[in-house]
Amino acid sequence: MRLRILAIGKLKDARLEQLCDEYVKRSRPLVPIERVACRSAAEQWKRAEEGDGPVVVLDERGAQIDTVTLSGWIGDWRDAGRARVDFLVGDAHGYDDPQRARADRVLALSRLTLPHRLAQLLLCEQLYRAGTILAGHPYHHA
């Protein structure tokens, strides 16, 4: 199974890009992560709906879960034979009600409002961490 992050726009910050790339690299043997920059929400949804996998929208109004729960979602989708899960990171304006309603899950990374660039980095780390939990790797110390 692959995890794919569909984000509107590029990070435009070499330091954030480098950190995201590090988590993507680390995740390869556990649960591969792919990052895709999209020009618009319409392009995001078109790409996400090409497959039959779950779509998770990141939004401050979403469910607030812990990393173990996130790893459980990913493990359940993996065990159900899903080939891919798409995580959508919006622009500074986020998603409207109809867009959130289209998603299989709506996830908030924090109660804090985060810039979308920082949300991408946090998501990369959390997906890597979830993969380590599923693999029994000691990275997650909870």
N, CA, C and O atoms as a DFTB+ gen file, in Angstrom:
568 C
 N C O
     1  1       0.832      -1.175       0.000
     2  2       0.000       0.000       0.000
     3  2       0.882       1.245       0.000
     4  3       1.934       1.284       0.637
     5  1       0.424       2.261      -0.732
     6  2       1.118       3.548      -0.789
     7  2       0.270       4.612      -0.122
     8  3      -0.958       4.589      -0.198
     9  1       0.937       5.534       0.527
    10  2       0.292       6.722       1.060
    11  2       0.710       7.879       0.169
    12  3       1.892       8.062      -0.120
    13  1      -0.264       8.648      -0.256
    14  2       0.047       9.746      -1.168
    15  2      -0.465      11.050      -0.570
    16  3      -1.622      11.148      -0.160
    17  1       0.402      12.038      -0.525
    18  2       0.038      13.370      -0.052
    19  2      -0.161      14.249      -1.277
    20  3       0.778      14.512      -2.029
    21  1      -1.392      14.700      -1.467
    22  2      -1.717      15.615      -2.552
    23  2      -1.862      17.003      -1.940
    24  3      -2.827      17.275      -1.226
    25  1      -0.918      17.866      -2.218
    26  2      -0.908      19.201      -1.611
    27  2      -1.056      20.262      -2.689
    28  3      -0.506      20.144      -3.784
    29  1      -1.809      21.300      -2.355
    30  2      -1.932      22.416      -3.285
    31  2      -0.670      23.263      -3.167
    32  3      -0.360      23.797      -2.102
    33  1       0.043      23.374      -4.269
    34  2       1.261      24.168      -4.303
    35  2       2.477      23.415      -3.799
    36  3       2.376      22.345      -3.198
    37  1       3.614      24.003      -4.062
    38  2       4.888      23.443      -3.608
    39  2       5.270      24.083      -2.283
    40  3       4.740      25.132      -1.915
    41  1       6.184      23.453      -1.576
    42  2       6.599      23.983      -0.284
    43  2       7.322      25.324      -0.394
    44  3       7.149      26.182       0.472
    45  1       8.112      25.520      -1.420
    46  2       8.844      26.768      -1.657
    47  2       9.823      27.124      -0.543
    48  3      10.232      28.278      -0.417
    49  1      10.187      26.159       0.241
    50  2      11.171      26.377       1.304
    51  2      12.073      25.150       1.317
    52  3      11.629      24.048       1.642
    53  1      13.326      25.343       0.966
    54  2      14.254      24.218       0.830
    55  2      14.403      23.436       2.128
    56  3      14.577      22.218       2.100
    57  1      14.337      24.123       3.263
    58  2      14.490      23.427       4.550
    59  2      13.306      22.501       4.817
    60  3      13.497      21.363       5.244
    61  1      12.092      22.977       4.571
    62  2      10.918      22.122       4.757
    63  2      10.921      20.967       3.762
    64  3      10.579      19.835       4.103
    65  1      11.311      21.269       2.537
    66  2      11.387      20.237       1.496
    67  2      12.358      19.131       1.914
    68  3      12.062      17.946       1.760
    69  1      13.507      19.523       2.438
    70  2      14.519      18.561       2.871
    71  2      13.995      17.689       4.016
    72  3      14.212      16.477       4.022
    73  1      13.312      18.298       4.973
    74  2      12.760      17.531       6.092
    75  2      11.681      16.559       5.617
    76  3      11.661      15.401       6.035
    77  1      10.788      17.022       4.748
    78  2       9.760      16.129       4.206
    79  2      10.402      14.967       3.457
    80  3      10.009      13.814       3.632
    81  1      11.386      15.275       2.628
    82  2      12.065      14.228       1.862
    83  2      12.720      13.193       2.773
    84  3      12.755      12.008       2.441
    85  1      13.235      13.633       3.912
    86  2      13.859      12.705       4.854
    87  2      12.832      11.704       5.391
    88  3      13.122      10.511       5.472
    89  1      11.648      12.170       5.756
    90  2      10.613      11.248       6.249
    91  2      10.104      10.335       5.138
    92  3       9.817       9.163       5.383
    93  1       9.990      10.858       3.927
    94  2       9.576      10.030       2.793
    95  2      10.603       8.922       2.565
    96  3      10.234       7.769       2.341
    97  1      11.880       9.266       2.622
    98  2      12.960       8.288       2.432
    99  2      12.925       7.220       3.523
   100  3      13.025       6.027       3.236
   101  1      12.782       7.654       4.775
   102  2      12.737       6.706       5.890
   103  2      11.537       5.765       5.806
   104  3      11.600       4.623       6.260
   105  1      10.462       6.249       5.231
   106  2       9.229       5.455       5.214
   107  2       9.219       4.361       4.145
   108  3       8.404       3.441       4.215
   109  1      10.103       4.449       3.168
   110  2      10.057       3.510       2.030
   111  2       9.947       2.040       2.427
   112  3       9.096       1.340       1.878
   113  1      10.759       1.539       3.348
   114  2      10.633       0.112       3.670
   115  2       9.402      -0.222       4.519
   116  3       9.044      -1.391       4.655
   117  1       8.764       0.787       5.083
   118  2       7.629       0.554       5.984
   119  2       6.298       0.718       5.262
   120  3       5.528      -0.233       5.126
   121  1       6.047       1.910       4.814
   122  2       4.834       2.238       4.067
   123  2       5.198       3.417       3.162
   124  3       5.310       4.548       3.635
   125  1       5.382       3.162       1.877
   126  2       5.870       4.204       0.976
   127  2       4.949       5.428       0.942
   128  3       3.724       5.314       0.902
   129  1       5.580       6.589       0.958
   130  2       4.870       7.863       0.877
   131  2       5.299       8.557      -0.408
   132  3       6.482       8.606      -0.745
   133  1       4.322       9.084      -1.108
   134  2       4.578       9.872      -2.313
   135  2       3.974      11.257      -2.092
   136  3       2.856      11.379      -1.591
   137  1       4.706      12.284      -2.463
   138  2       4.197      13.655      -2.359
   139  2       3.956      14.199      -3.758
   140  3       4.817      14.100      -4.631
   141  1       2.766      14.780      -3.964
   142  2       2.395      15.325      -5.264
   143  2       1.914      16.760      -5.074
   144  3       1.012      17.016      -4.277
   145  1       2.514      17.689      -5.800
   146  2       2.068      19.085      -5.769
   147  2       0.990      19.280      -6.834
   148  3       1.196      18.950      -8.002
   149  1      -0.149      19.812      -6.426
   150  2      -1.265      20.069      -7.337
   151  2      -1.465      21.575      -7.467
   152  3      -1.125      22.339      -6.563
   153  1      -2.014      21.985      -8.586
   154  2      -2.232      23.418      -8.814
   155  2      -3.516      23.931      -8.178
   156  3      -3.637      25.123      -7.894
   157  1      -4.472      23.037      -7.953
   158  2      -5.772      23.476      -7.445
   159  2      -6.453      22.336      -6.706
   160  3      -6.029      21.183      -6.794
   161  1      -7.508      22.667      -5.981
   162  2      -8.305      21.638      -5.312
   163  2      -8.966      20.733      -6.345
   164  3      -9.116      19.533      -6.113
   165  1      -9.361      21.296      -7.479
   166  2      -9.980      20.479      -8.532
   167  2      -9.008      19.401      -9.013
   168  3      -9.403      18.251      -9.207
   169  1      -7.744      19.766      -9.205
   170  2      -6.740      18.782      -9.616
   171  2      -6.523      17.745      -8.519
   172  3      -6.388      16.555      -8.802
   173  1      -6.490      18.196      -7.273
   174  2      -6.342      17.266      -6.143
   175  2      -7.428      16.201      -6.180
   176  3      -7.143      15.004      -6.136
   177  1      -8.674      16.651      -6.260
   178  2      -9.800      15.714      -6.222
   179  2      -9.802      14.796      -7.437
   180  3     -10.128      13.614      -7.319
   181  1      -9.441      15.327      -8.604
   182  2      -9.382      14.487      -9.804
   183  2      -8.376      13.357      -9.600
   184  3      -8.666      12.200      -9.904
   185  1      -7.202      13.692      -9.087
   186  2      -6.177      12.672      -8.847
   187  2      -6.624      11.679      -7.771
   188  3      -6.422      10.472      -7.906
   189  1      -7.229      12.195      -6.711
   190  2      -7.646      11.330      -5.605
   191  2      -8.732      10.356      -6.040
   192  3      -8.754       9.209      -5.595
   193  1      -9.621      10.804      -6.897
   194  2     -10.746       9.963      -7.295
   195  2     -10.415       9.033      -8.452
   196  3     -11.285       8.292      -8.909
   197  1      -9.166       9.054      -8.940
   198  2      -8.738       8.123      -9.986
   199  2      -8.691       6.691      -9.467
   200  3      -8.912       5.746     -10.224
   201  1      -8.407       6.534      -8.195
   202  2      -8.313       5.198      -7.614
   203  2      -9.531       4.886      -6.775
   204  3     -10.506       5.637      -6.758
   205  1      -9.459       3.768      -6.080
   206  2     -10.589       3.374      -5.233
   207  2     -10.238       3.464      -3.750
   208  3     -10.980       2.975      -2.898
   209  1      -9.112       4.088      -3.452
   210  2      -8.667       4.168      -2.063
   211  2      -9.348       5.280      -1.296
   212  3      -9.977       6.161      -1.881
   213  1      -9.219       5.231       0.011
   214  2      -9.794       6.268       0.857
   215  2      -9.136       7.626       0.617
   216  3      -7.962       7.716       0.255
   217  1      -9.923       8.669       0.828
   218  2      -9.444      10.043       0.726
   219  2      -9.590      10.681       2.101
   220  3     -10.677      10.705       2.678
   221  1      -8.478      11.195       2.614
   222  2      -8.459      11.859       3.917
   223  2      -8.132      13.331       3.682
   224  3      -7.074      13.666       3.150
   225  1      -9.049      14.201       4.084
   226  2      -8.840      15.641       3.958
   227  2      -8.306      16.169       5.279
   228  3      -8.854      15.865       6.339
   229  1      -7.246      16.953       5.221
   230  2      -6.737      17.612       6.425
   231  2      -7.421      18.960       6.565
   232  3      -7.380      19.796       5.663
   233  1      -8.049      19.152       7.713
   234  2      -8.817      20.366       7.957
   235  2      -8.898      20.589       9.455
   236  3      -9.041      19.634      10.217
   237  1      -8.808      21.828       9.881
   238  2      -8.824      22.129      11.315
   239  2     -10.124      21.706      12.000
   240  3     -10.167      21.598      13.226
   241  1     -11.185      21.466      11.225
   242  2     -12.461      21.025      11.800
   243  2     -12.600      19.507      11.815
   244  3     -13.665      18.982      12.140
   245  1     -11.532      18.805      11.467
   246  2     -11.574      17.353      11.392
   247  2     -11.412      16.672      12.736
   248  3     -11.282      17.322      13.774
   249  1     -11.423      15.349      12.695
   250  2     -11.240      14.529      13.896
   251  2      -9.833      14.726      14.435
   252  3      -8.862      14.770      13.680
   253  1      -9.741      14.843      15.734
   254  2      -8.438      14.950      16.385
   255  2      -8.124      13.602      17.006
   256  3      -8.775      13.171      17.958
   257  1      -7.129      12.952      16.458
   258  2      -6.787      11.602      16.881
   259  2      -5.326      11.559      17.296
   260  3      -4.572      12.502      17.056
   261  1      -4.934      10.452      17.921
   262  2      -3.519      10.268      18.229
   263  2      -2.876       9.419      17.134
   264  3      -3.557       8.886      16.257
   265  1      -1.575       9.310      17.204
   266  2      -0.836       8.610      16.155
   267  2      -1.148       7.122      16.124
   268  3      -1.143       6.514      15.054
   269  1      -1.418       6.531      17.273
   270  2      -1.767       5.107      17.302
   271  2      -3.074       4.875      16.546
   272  3      -3.209       3.882      15.832
   273  1      -4.028       5.780      16.699
   274  2      -5.285       5.667      15.955
   275  2      -5.037       5.820      14.463
   276  3      -5.601       5.074      13.661
   277  1      -4.198       6.781      14.080
   278  2      -3.854       6.952      12.667
   279  2      -3.220       5.682      12.120
   280  3      -3.556       5.247      11.018
   281  1      -2.319       5.092      12.869
   282  2      -1.689       3.849      12.399
   283  2      -2.736       2.743      12.277
   284  3      -2.637       1.892      11.393
   285  1      -3.735       2.751      13.156
   286  2      -4.825       1.780      13.056
   287  2      -5.633       1.955      11.782
   288  3      -5.980       0.973      11.126
   289  1      -5.936       3.202      11.427
   290  2      -6.644       3.464      10.168
   291  2      -5.842       2.897       9.001
   292  3      -6.376       2.190       8.147
   293  1      -4.548       3.220       8.981
   294  2      -3.693       2.783       7.873
   295  2      -3.599       1.260       7.843
   296  3      -3.676       0.652       6.776
   297  1      -3.435       0.647       9.006
   298  2      -3.384      -0.812       9.073
   299  2      -4.679      -1.452       8.595
   300  3      -4.649      -2.459       7.887
   301  1      -5.809      -0.881       8.973
   302  2      -7.105      -1.407       8.519
   303  2      -7.237      -1.305       7.006
   304  3      -7.690      -2.248       6.356
   305  1      -6.843      -0.165       6.440
   306  2      -6.924      -0.005       4.987
   307  2      -5.972      -0.968       4.285
   308  3      -6.315      -1.546       3.253
   309  1      -4.789      -1.137       4.841
   310  2      -3.821      -2.088       4.276
   311  2      -4.395      -3.497       4.300
   312  3      -4.347      -4.217       3.303
   313  1      -4.942      -3.882       5.457
   314  2      -5.486      -5.230       5.610
   315  2      -6.709      -5.467       4.729
   316  3      -7.013      -6.606       4.375
   317  1      -7.410      -4.386       4.376
   318  2      -8.570      -4.494       3.483
   319  2      -8.149      -4.544       2.015
   320  3      -8.993      -4.643       1.124
   321  1      -6.839      -4.474       1.768
   322  2      -6.335      -4.581       0.404
   323  2      -6.335      -3.285      -0.382
   324  3      -6.227      -3.305      -1.608
   325  1      -6.453      -2.166       0.299
   326  2      -6.419      -0.880      -0.405
   327  2      -5.006      -0.636      -0.923
   328  3      -4.032      -0.774      -0.182
   329  1      -4.901      -0.276      -2.185
   330  2      -3.593      -0.057      -2.800
   331  2      -3.011       1.305      -2.453
   332  3      -1.794       1.491      -2.448
   333  1      -3.910       2.268      -2.159
   334  2      -3.427       3.627      -1.944
   335  2      -4.403       4.379      -1.049
   336  3      -5.613       4.160      -1.094
   337  1      -3.850       5.267      -0.239
   338  2      -4.642       6.207       0.550
   339  2      -4.143       7.599       0.197
   340  3      -2.939       7.854       0.213
   341  1      -5.069       8.501      -0.122
   342  2      -4.704       9.870      -0.464
   343  2      -5.019      10.808       0.691
   344  3      -6.124      10.797       1.234
   345  1      -4.036      11.616       1.058
   346  2      -4.182      12.646       2.082
   347  2      -4.124      13.992       1.371
   348  3      -3.132      14.303       0.712
   349  1      -5.172      14.788       1.499
   350  2      -5.258      16.066       0.811
   351  2      -4.951      17.212       1.768
   352  3      -5.591      17.363       2.808
   353  1      -3.954      18.016       1.392
   354  2      -3.578      19.202       2.156
   355  2      -3.940      20.408       1.303
   356  3      -3.428      20.568       0.195
   357  1      -4.818      21.250       1.816
   358  2      -5.303      22.391       1.050
   359  2      -4.373      23.579       1.086
   360  3      -3.254      23.518       1.595
   361  1      -4.874      24.656       0.530
   362  2      -4.129      25.910       0.576
   363  2      -4.502      26.653       1.857
   364  3      -5.095      26.071       2.765
   365  1      -4.162      27.912       1.930
   366  2      -4.396      28.696       3.144
   367  2      -5.878      28.823       3.491
   368  3      -6.214      29.119       4.638
   369  1      -6.762      28.607       2.529
   370  2      -8.202      28.740       2.769
   371  2      -8.860      27.424       3.173
   372  3     -10.032      27.416       3.549
   373  1      -8.142      26.335       3.103
   374  2      -8.693      25.048       3.514
   375  2      -9.755      24.529       2.561
   376  3      -9.717      24.798       1.360
   377  1     -10.705      23.779       3.112
   378  2     -11.753      23.136       2.315
   379  2     -13.121      23.599       2.785
   380  3     -13.331      23.866       3.968
   381  1     -14.050      23.690       1.837
   382  2     -15.407      24.076       2.199
   383  2     -16.220      22.830       2.573
   384  3     -15.736      21.704       2.451
   385  1     -17.449      23.045       3.025
   386  2     -18.290      21.933       3.481
   387  2     -18.476      20.844       2.425
   388  3     -18.317      19.668       2.749
   389  1     -18.807      21.185       1.168
   390  2     -18.971      20.120       0.164
   391  2     -17.697      19.301      -0.064
   392  3     -17.767      18.092      -0.282
   393  1     -16.541      19.957      -0.016
   394  2     -15.287      19.220      -0.206
   395  2     -15.032      18.286       0.971
   396  3     -14.622      17.142       0.775
   397  1     -15.268      18.759       2.180
   398  2     -15.082      17.893       3.351
   399  2     -16.050      16.716       3.308
   400  3     -15.702      15.605       3.709
   401  1     -17.254      16.958       2.825
   402  2     -18.259      15.887       2.760
   403  2     -17.865      14.796       1.766
   404  3     -18.292      13.651       1.920
   405  1     -17.071      15.116       0.761
   406  2     -16.632      14.125      -0.233
   407  2     -15.591      13.162       0.324
   408  3     -15.408      12.066      -0.206
   409  1     -14.915      13.563       1.381
   410  2     -13.808      12.769       1.929
   411  2     -14.326      11.572       2.715
   412  3     -15.422      11.603       3.274
   413  1     -13.518      10.518       2.747
   414  2     -13.827       9.364       3.594
   415  2     -13.572       9.693       5.059
   416  3     -14.289       9.222       5.942
   417  1     -12.561      10.492       5.310
   418  2     -12.227      10.946       6.665
   419  2     -11.749      12.387       6.579
   420  3     -11.160      12.805       5.582
   421  1     -12.013      13.140       7.648
   422  2     -11.494      14.503       7.775
   423  2     -10.658      14.514       9.045
   424  3     -11.141      14.163      10.122
   425  1      -9.414      14.916       8.911
   426  2      -8.443      14.817       9.992
   427  2      -7.859      16.186      10.320
   428  3      -7.473      16.938       9.425
   429  1      -7.798      16.500      11.610
   430  2      -7.106      17.703      12.077
   431  2      -5.796      17.261      12.718
   432  3      -5.787      16.378      13.575
   433  1      -4.706      17.866      12.308
   434  2      -3.416      17.536      12.906
   435  2      -3.266      18.158      14.286
   436  3      -2.456      17.705      15.095
   437  1      -4.055      19.202      14.553
   438  2      -3.942      19.919      15.817
   439  2      -5.166      20.803      15.986
   440  3      -5.874      21.083      15.018
   441  1      -5.412      21.238      17.197
   442  2      -6.435      22.259      17.418
   443  2      -5.939      23.620      16.951
   444  3      -6.732      24.528      16.698
   445  1      -4.646      23.752      16.840
   446  2      -4.057      24.993      16.350
   447  2      -4.268      25.100      14.847
   448  3      -4.308      24.087      14.148
   449  1      -4.402      26.306      14.356
   450  2      -4.441      26.525      12.917
   451  2      -2.999      26.523      12.420
   452  3      -2.168      27.304      12.883
   453  1      -2.718      25.638      11.475
   454  2      -1.346      25.479      10.977
   455  2      -1.235      25.997       9.549
   456  3      -2.169      25.840       8.763
   457  1      -0.116      26.609       9.203
   458  2       0.110      26.932       7.799
   459  2       0.194      25.629       6.998
   460  3       0.714      24.626       7.487
   461  1      -0.317      25.653       5.774
   462  2      -0.375      24.411       4.995
   463  2       1.002      23.813       4.748
   464  3       1.124      22.596       4.610
   465  1       2.028      24.627       4.690
   466  2       3.382      24.090       4.486
   467  2       3.841      23.301       5.705
   468  3       4.442      22.234       5.575
   469  1       3.558      23.823       6.871
   470  2       3.910      23.111       8.097
   471  2       3.058      21.851       8.244
   472  3       3.541      20.828       8.730
   473  1       1.802      21.921       7.828
   474  2       0.928      20.744       7.880
   475  2       1.505      19.605       7.037
   476  3       1.422      18.441       7.430
   477  1       2.089      19.931       5.883
   478  2       2.703      18.888       5.054
   479  2       3.840      18.195       5.787
   480  3       3.951      16.970       5.757
   481  1       4.681      18.981       6.444
   482  2       5.799      18.405       7.185
   483  2       5.296      17.534       8.332
   484  3       5.770      16.412       8.513
   485  1       4.348      18.040       9.101
   486  2       3.795      17.250      10.207
   487  2       3.161      15.963       9.699
   488  3       3.311      14.908      10.314
   489  1       2.452      16.050       8.578
   490  2       1.829      14.853       8.022
   491  2       2.887      13.836       7.596
   492  3       2.729      12.644       7.857
   493  1       3.954      14.281       6.950
   494  2       5.030      13.352       6.561
   495  2       5.577      12.623       7.779
   496  3       5.757      11.405       7.755
   497  1       5.843      13.373       8.847
   498  2       6.387      12.749      10.054
   499  2       5.378      11.792      10.675
   500  3       5.756      10.699      11.097
   501  1       4.120      12.168      10.741
   502  2       3.110      11.318      11.365
   503  2       2.852      10.049      10.554
   504  3       2.608       8.989      11.131
   505  1       2.903      10.144       9.238
   506  2       2.741       8.942       8.414
   507  2       3.935       8.010       8.597
   508  3       3.772       6.793       8.669
   509  1       5.131       8.581       8.670
   510  2       6.308       7.761       8.957
   511  2       6.162       7.101      10.323
   512  3       6.399       5.901      10.464
   513  1       5.775       7.876      11.323
   514  2       5.608       7.345      12.676
   515  2       4.551       6.232      12.690
   516  3       4.745       5.202      13.336
   517  1       3.444       6.437      11.984
   518  2       2.405       5.406      11.910
   519  2       2.965       4.128      11.287
   520  3       2.652       3.025      11.736
   521  1       3.789       4.277      10.258
   522  2       4.419       3.109       9.646
   523  2       5.330       2.373      10.606
   524  3       5.385       1.143      10.593
   525  1       6.051       3.120      11.444
   526  2       6.928       2.464      12.423
   527  2       6.112       1.723      13.479
   528  3       6.523       0.663      13.951
   529  1       4.970       2.271      13.847
   530  2       4.097       1.585      14.809
   531  2       3.620       0.268      14.221
   532  3       3.660      -0.765      14.889
   533  1       3.168       0.300      12.973
   534  2       2.679      -0.919      12.322
   535  2       3.781      -1.968      12.180
   536  3       3.512      -3.169      12.222
   537  1       5.025      -1.508      12.010
   538  2       6.153      -2.426      11.827
   539  2       6.793      -2.853      13.143
   540  3       7.700      -3.685      13.145
   541  1       6.331      -2.291      14.269
   542  2       6.944      -2.618      15.552
   543  2       8.316      -1.997      15.734
   544  3       9.109      -2.476      16.545
   545  1       8.604      -0.950      15.000
   546  2       9.886      -0.242      15.059
   547  2       9.916       0.635      16.311
   548  3       8.871       1.155      16.701
   549  1      11.063       0.818      16.950
   550  2      11.121       1.567      18.213
   551  2      11.052       3.095      18.082
   552  3      11.161       3.783      19.097
   553  1      10.878       3.647      16.891
   554  2      10.825       5.109      16.728
   555  2       9.749       5.731      17.615
   556  3       9.975       6.780      18.218
   557  1       8.588       5.098      17.697
   558  2       7.482       5.617      18.515
   559  2       7.623       5.043      19.918
   560  3       7.583       3.825      20.095
   561  1       7.786       5.894      20.905
   562  2       8.085       5.441      22.267
   563  2       6.897       5.466      23.206
   564  3       7.095       5.537      24.419
   565  1       5.686       5.414      22.713
   566  2       4.522       5.507      23.615
   567  2       4.179       4.168      24.226
   568  3       3.231       4.069      25.005
